[in-house]
Amino acid sequence: MAEDLIGTLADLEEKEALEIVNRRLSAGEAPLGILDDGRRAMEIVGKRFADGEYFIPDLIYSGEILKSINEIVKPKLAEAGEVKHLGKVVIGTVAGDIHDIGKDIVVFMLDVSGFEVYDLGVDVPAQKFIDTIKESGAPIVGLSGFLTLAYDSMKQTIQAMKDANLRDKVRVMIGGGQITKEIMKYTGADAYGRDAMAGVSLAKKWTGTE
């Protein structure tokens, strides 16, 4: 059954994927196992995109299916007592970049892992990050960007945190596109994640819940 969901979601068969999710929940399967299959399916989608089999509309559609699965499964997580409250994370795609597929998967994984996520969307100006950090008191910030121009926006956003005297109160992770250790150093971030699970691991490490 597990492979059914992975393959069906990866093939972008929305109706069939949601039917499988409902059947598995009705059969008493663990919600986290279903969500993990969703994550594995999205890894396949990402690979197909990288290989040129899928295109941007396919990525957007897969993200919408994943959101629908999350809406079905999340209430079951609460019923099963599997939702933990691990901390707050502010996340967004930086100014000048409108890519959100990778960010949305990170948000999804943080959410189901028990983090309270403040998703600011795309093309987010530095001041919006500053305002939300102040309002939420979140100790973790995620900056996403796919385009190379995003690197300067990341650097400027982190500098804005310094100017607002917030930099020593938050840990900053970056991700998206071809992020490397060198880019991490250039932007002034604390760490970078190659995928959604790396982002979740960093957040857990920083909150002492890993």
C-alpha positions as CSV (number, residue, x, y, z in Angstrom):
1,M,0.0,0.0,0.0
2,A,2.8,2.4,0.8
3,E,4.3,2.1,-2.6
4,D,0.9,2.8,-4.1
5,L,0.8,6.3,-2.5
6,I,4.4,7.1,-3.4
7,G,4.0,6.1,-7.1
8,T,0.5,7.6,-7.4
9,L,1.5,11.0,-6.0
10,A,4.7,11.0,-8.0
11,D,2.6,10.4,-11.1
12,L,0.4,13.4,-10.2
13,E,-2.8,11.3,-9.9
14,E,-4.6,13.5,-7.4
15,K,-7.9,11.6,-7.1
16,E,-6.3,8.2,-6.7
17,A,-3.7,9.6,-4.2
18,L,-6.3,11.1,-1.9
19,E,-8.4,7.9,-2.1
20,I,-5.3,5.9,-1.0
21,V,-4.7,8.3,1.9
22,N,-8.3,8.0,3.1
23,R,-8.2,4.2,2.8
24,R,-5.0,3.9,4.8
25,L,-6.3,6.2,7.5
26,S,-9.5,4.2,7.7
27,A,-7.5,1.0,8.0
28,G,-5.8,2.5,11.1
29,E,-2.4,3.2,9.6
30,A,-0.1,5.7,11.3
31,P,-0.5,9.2,10.0
32,L,3.2,9.9,10.1
33,G,3.9,6.9,7.8
34,I,1.5,8.3,5.3
35,L,3.2,11.7,5.4
36,D,6.6,10.2,5.0
37,D,5.4,8.5,1.8
38,G,4.2,11.9,0.7
39,R,7.7,13.2,1.3
40,R,9.3,10.3,-0.6
41,A,6.9,10.9,-3.5
42,M,8.0,14.6,-3.7
43,E,11.6,13.5,-3.8
44,I,10.7,11.6,-7.0
45,V,8.9,14.6,-8.4
46,G,11.9,16.7,-7.7
47,K,14.2,14.3,-9.5
48,R,11.9,14.1,-12.5
49,F,12.0,17.9,-12.6
50,A,15.8,17.9,-12.5
51,D,15.8,15.3,-15.2
52,G,13.6,17.4,-17.5
53,E,10.6,15.0,-17.3
54,Y,8.5,17.4,-15.2
55,F,8.1,21.2,-15.6
56,I,7.1,24.1,-13.3
57,P,3.3,23.4,-13.7
58,D,3.9,19.8,-12.6
59,L,5.8,21.0,-9.5
60,I,3.0,23.4,-8.7
61,Y,0.4,20.6,-9.1
62,S,2.3,18.2,-7.0
63,G,2.5,20.8,-4.2
64,E,-1.2,21.3,-4.3
65,I,-1.8,17.5,-4.0
66,L,0.6,17.4,-1.0
67,K,-1.3,20.3,0.7
68,S,-4.6,18.3,0.2
69,I,-3.0,15.2,1.8
70,N,-1.7,17.4,4.7
71,E,-5.3,18.7,5.3
72,I,-6.6,15.2,5.5
73,V,-3.8,13.7,7.6
74,K,-3.0,16.5,10.1
75,P,-6.2,16.2,12.1
76,K,-5.5,12.5,12.5
77,L,-2.0,13.4,13.9
78,A,-3.6,15.5,16.6
79,E,-6.0,12.7,17.5
80,A,-3.1,10.2,17.7
81,G,-1.2,12.6,19.9
82,E,1.6,12.7,17.4
83,V,1.7,16.5,17.0
84,K,4.5,18.0,19.1
85,H,5.1,21.7,19.6
86,L,8.8,22.1,19.0
87,G,9.1,25.9,18.4
88,K,8.5,28.7,15.9
89,V,10.0,29.2,12.5
90,V,9.7,32.2,10.2
91,I,10.3,31.3,6.5
92,G,9.9,32.9,3.1
93,T,11.4,33.2,-0.4
94,V,13.5,36.3,-0.4
95,A,12.9,39.5,-2.4
96,G,13.2,39.2,-6.1
97,D,12.5,35.5,-6.2
98,I,9.0,33.9,-6.7
99,H,9.9,30.2,-6.5
100,D,7.9,28.5,-3.8
101,I,7.9,24.8,-4.4
102,G,10.9,23.9,-2.3
103,K,9.8,26.3,0.4
104,D,6.4,24.8,0.5
105,I,7.8,21.3,1.0
106,V,10.0,22.6,3.9
107,V,7.0,24.4,5.4
108,F,5.0,21.2,5.1
109,M,7.6,19.0,6.7
110,L,8.2,21.6,9.6
111,D,4.5,21.8,10.1
112,V,3.9,18.1,10.4
113,S,7.0,17.7,12.6
114,G,5.5,20.0,15.2
115,F,6.8,23.5,14.4
116,E,4.6,26.6,14.3
117,V,5.5,28.0,10.9
118,Y,5.1,31.6,9.8
119,D,5.1,31.3,6.0
120,L,5.6,34.7,4.5
121,G,5.3,33.6,0.9
122,V,7.5,34.7,-2.0
123,D,9.3,37.9,-3.0
124,V,9.5,38.8,0.7
125,P,11.2,42.2,1.6
126,A,13.7,42.2,4.4
127,Q,11.5,44.4,6.6
128,K,8.7,41.7,6.5
129,F,11.1,39.2,8.0
130,I,12.1,41.7,10.6
131,D,8.5,42.6,11.6
132,T,7.5,38.9,11.8
133,I,10.6,37.9,13.9
134,K,9.7,40.7,16.3
135,E,6.0,39.8,16.4
136,S,6.4,36.0,16.7
137,G,9.6,35.8,18.8
138,A,10.6,32.9,16.6
139,P,14.2,31.9,17.2
140,I,14.7,30.3,13.7
141,V,14.5,31.9,10.3
142,G,14.5,30.1,6.9
143,L,15.4,32.1,3.8
144,S,14.6,30.4,0.5
145,G,15.8,31.3,-3.0
146,F,16.2,29.5,-6.3
147,L,17.6,32.2,-8.5
148,T,21.2,33.4,-8.1
149,L,20.0,36.9,-7.5
150,A,18.5,35.6,-4.3
151,Y,21.9,35.3,-2.7
152,D,22.2,39.1,-2.5
153,S,18.7,39.3,-1.1
154,M,19.6,36.7,1.5
155,K,22.7,38.7,2.5
156,Q,20.7,42.0,2.7
157,T,18.0,40.3,4.8
158,I,20.5,39.0,7.3
159,Q,22.2,42.4,7.4
160,A,18.8,43.9,8.1
161,M,18.5,41.5,11.1
162,K,21.8,42.8,12.4
163,D,20.7,46.4,11.9
164,A,17.6,45.7,13.9
165,N,19.6,44.1,16.7
166,L,17.9,40.7,16.0
167,R,20.8,38.7,14.6
168,D,22.0,37.4,17.9
169,K,18.5,36.3,18.8
170,V,17.9,34.0,15.7
171,R,19.5,31.2,13.8
172,V,19.3,31.5,10.1
173,M,19.2,28.7,7.6
174,I,19.1,29.1,3.8
175,G,18.1,26.7,1.0
176,G,17.0,26.4,-2.6
177,G,18.8,26.2,-5.9
178,Q,22.5,25.6,-5.8
179,I,23.2,26.7,-2.3
180,T,26.7,25.8,-1.1
181,K,28.9,26.4,2.0
182,E,30.5,29.3,0.2
183,I,27.1,31.0,-0.4
184,M,26.2,30.3,3.2
185,K,29.3,32.2,4.2
186,Y,28.6,35.0,1.7
187,T,25.1,35.6,3.0
188,G,26.1,35.3,6.7
189,A,23.7,32.5,7.4
190,D,24.3,29.9,10.2
191,A,23.6,26.9,8.0
192,Y,22.2,25.6,4.8
193,G,20.0,22.7,3.9
194,R,20.0,20.7,0.7
195,D,16.5,19.4,1.1
196,A,13.4,19.7,3.3
197,M,14.5,17.0,5.8
198,A,17.8,18.8,6.3
199,G,15.9,21.9,7.2
200,V,13.8,20.0,9.7
201,S,16.9,18.4,11.2
202,L,18.5,21.8,11.6
203,A,15.4,23.3,13.3
204,K,15.2,20.3,15.7
205,K,18.9,20.6,16.4
206,W,18.6,24.3,17.1
207,T,15.6,23.8,19.4
208,G,17.2,20.9,21.2
209,T,14.5,18.5,20.1
210,E,16.5,16.3,17.7
